[in-house]
Amino acid sequence: MIEKLTYINEHGDRIEFSPCSIFHVNIADVKGLSDIRQENYSITSMGQDGDTLVGERIKARDIEIVGDIKDRNKTHEHKRTLNRILNPQFAATLVYERGNYKRVIRCKPDGDNALHFPKKKVFQPFVIDIFCASPYWREEHEARNDIASWLSGFEFPEPDGLELDDDEGWEIERREPSLIVNVINQGDTRTGMRVVFRALGAVNSPSIFNVNTTEFILFNGSMLAGDVLTVSTGYGEKAVTLLRNGIISDAYRQMEMDTDSTYMQLDVGDNLFRYDAKTNLENLEVSIYHSNSYLGV
């Protein structure tokens, strides 16, 4: 299967790098796609043999793409295209594909010489240095887990049309009774999540509780019918917003987060969550979104 990289800047402009592209790149020659750099923090004291490990982190990812412009008649135009789309002032996403397999990572050109063109031989070579502040590759779309939601009670199968269960009567929809959901993190490392509370009617003090770690997120305030309260817990993405009457605002102005609440992370594997509310629990829907994080492609 052919491997390819697609660079997409924040304005939607894109360039494909692959053996089949005008911007010819052998993906096997690209550096940094699966390399990780670990940094350890340690302390030592007089008379101690060795060090005491106190922390560690995975460093930001650097990717180097080396290729050639396979069109000698329009070299200048293609160089202009690279310069325009790879503008270091624009944030971007790099997409790796191999058949149906796809991973994405946030990035931007980096360094004093982020894009440069070595001396021309037969075809014009190019070298692109890309910086990824977060080193993790992710799937293209978030995974979604619903703790409380309404399920459809009838459907329209082909070719017979509307189908009803005569024994149970005509039920348009029913509420999913489970109060607990298992969110499975299939990635290589812990990751943040996005918790969305939706109020079908008045709700007081909505919360979510991690059964495994006993951590929780609790709001000491009231949601009105139609409100959507969103909590993002990812590193560098921590935020709480409230959608009310079509207007998105900082939720701290309308809702008070309990001081013992934490911006919970998803451990690798199983994560059990339970939702609750002080009053009108039946009016609350809760969904958890997350992206699995991977150390390489």
N, C-alpha and C positions, 0 to 999 in steps of 0.2 A: 504494500500500500504506500502511496506517495505521502510523504510528510510535508506540511507547509505551515508557514507562519503568516499571519495577517495582522498588520499594524493599523489600528483604527484610532484616529485622534478624536478629541471631544466634539468636533464639528461633524463627525461622521465620514470624513475623508479617509480612504484606506489604500493600503499597498499590500500586495501579496508577494511573499518571498518563498520561492520553491524552485525545484529543478525545471518546472514547466513555465515559469514566469519570465517576463522580460528582465525583471530584477532577479537574476538567477542566483539561487543559494542552495547549497547542499546542507540540509538541516543537520546532518551528522557533524558538520564543521562548526556549527553554532556553539559558542561557549556559554555556560551558565544556565542551561535549561533544567538540568537536574542536579547541579552542584549546590551544596549548602555549606555555609561557613558558620561554625559554632564559636562563640566567644564565652569563655569561662571567667568568673570572678572569684577570687580566693583571697584569703588573708593568712598571715603567718605570724608567729611570735617567737621570741628568742628561745632557743633550745628545742623548738619544734622541728621534727623531721617531716619534710613535705609541707603541704598547704592544707588549709581547710576550705573546701568549696562552699561558697555562700550564695552563688547564683550563676545563671547562665542565660544566654539568649542566642537566637539564630539571627545572624546579621542580614542586612538588606541584600538583595540579589542584584548582581551585575550581569548583563547579557551582552555578548558581542556577536553581531551579525556581519559576516564577510561574504561579499558576492560580487557579481559583475553585471553590467548593463548589456544585455544581449541584443542591442540594436545600434549598430555603428552609425546609421544615417540620422538618428535623432538623439544622439547622446546628450546634447545640451538641453533639450526639452525634458528628458527623463531626469537629468540632474536637478533641474528646476522643480520637477514634481517631488523628488525626494526632499529637497530643501523646504518646500511649501508644507508638505504633510507632516514631516518630522520636525516641525517648529518646536523648539524646546520650551516655548512659553505655553504650549497646550498639553494638558493631561491626555493620556491615551490608554488604550487597552491592547495588549498583545494576545493573540489567539493562536494556540497550537492545535493542529488537527492531523489525525491519522485515521482515515476512514471515517467511521462514526464516532471515534473517540475525540473529545474536545476538552481543552482546558484554557482558562483565561487568567490573565494577571494584569493588574494596574501598573502603569509605567510612564516614563517620559524620557526623552533623550537626555544624556548626562555628560558632564565633563566639558573641558575647555574646547575639545575637538569632537563633539558628540557625533557629527557626521563629517567624514572627510573622504576625499577622493585621491588615492595614491596615483603615482605617475602612470599614465595610460600606456598599455601594451597593445594587444590586439583589441580587446574589449575594455571598457572603462570599469576598473574595480571600484568598490566602495566599502567603507567600514562604518558600522553604526554601533555606538555605545549606548546602551539603554540601562536606566536605573529603576529598580523596583523597590520602593520604600518598604512595602510589605513583601516578604520573600515567598509568600504562599500562592501557589496556583489554585484556582477554584473551578468548580463546574459552571457552566454557562448560566444556569438558572438556579434560584434558591429552592431548597426543599421546604415543603409546607406540612405542618402537622396541626390538625384542629383538635382542640380539647373539647369544646362545646360548640355545636352548630346544629342547624336544622337540615334534615334530610328530606328529599322529595318523597311524597307518598304515592304518586302515580307517574306513569310514563306513557309515551306514545310509540309503541313498537310497530315496526313494519311487518306485514301489510295490514294488520287488523285494526290499527288506530288505538284509541284510548283503552287502557286495560285497568280494571278495578278489581279489588279483592272483595267479593260479595260477603265472605264470611266475617271479615273484620270491618266492613263498612267503608265509606268513602273518606279517606284520610288524605288531605292535600299535602301535608308535611308533618313530620314528627321530630321531636327534639332528641338528639343523640344523648343517651343517659350517662355516659362515662364522664367522670370528673377528672380522670387521670389519663395522661398520654405518655408513651415512651418515645422520646426524640432520639433517634440513633444517629450519632456522629460517625460517619464512615470514613472520615478523613484521617490524616496522619498526626494531627495535633489538636489541642483545644481550640475552640473558636467561639466568637460571639454569636448573638442571635438577635432577632427582632420580634418582640412580643406585641401583638395587636389585640387590644380589648375593644369589642364593639358592643355598644349599648342598644338593645332593642326597646328598652324603656328605662325609667329611672333606676340607677344602680348606685349603691353607696359602698365606698371602700373596696374597690376591686383589688385582687391580689393574685399572685402566682407563687407556688412553693415548690422547691426542689426537694423531692423525697429523699434523694441519695445524700445530699450535702446539708440539708436543713436551711439552706439559704432561701431568701424570699425577696419579692418586690411587692410593696404594699403602698397604696395611696389612701390617705386620710381625707378624701373628698368625694364628691358626688358627680356621676356622669348623667347626662340627660339623654333622652331618646335620640338616637342618630349620632351620638358622639363616637369618635374613634380615637382611642388613646394608644400611642405607639411608643415603645421603649426599645432603644437600640443599645446593645451592651458591648459591641466590638471595640477593640483598642483603637483609639483615635476617632471613634464614631459614636461615643456615648451621648445620648440625647433622649429627651422626652418631649413629644409633641402631641397636641390635641387638635383634632379636626372637629369644629363645631360650626354649624350653619355655613358650611362651605369655606371657612377660614381656618388656616393652619397657624397655630401659635405655640409659643413655648409653654408647655403644660405646667411649669412651675408657678405660673401666674394664676391658674385656676385649680390645680390639684397639688396637694402637699404630699411629697414622697416621704414615707416613714424613714426616720434617721438610721434605722438598723437595716434598711434595704441595701442590697448589693447588686452591682451590674454583673449578674451571673454569666459564667462561661459554660459551654458544653464540653464535657469530658469526652474523650474518644470512647465510642461504644454507647451503652445505654444511659439515658438520662430521663428519669421519671419526674413528671411535673403534675401538680394538682392546682386547680384554680378555685377561687372562693370570692365571696362578697359578703359584706356585713348584712345587707338587705337586698331582696329581689335578685337572688342568684339566677333565677330562671330567665332574667332579661339580659344575661351576659353571654357573649360569644368570645372565645379566645383562640387565637391562632399563633403558632410559633414558626418563624421562618429562619433558615440558616443556610450557609454555604459551607460545604465540606472543604477543608484546606489541605493541600498536598505539598510535599517537599520537593517534588519534581514531576515531570511529565511522564 
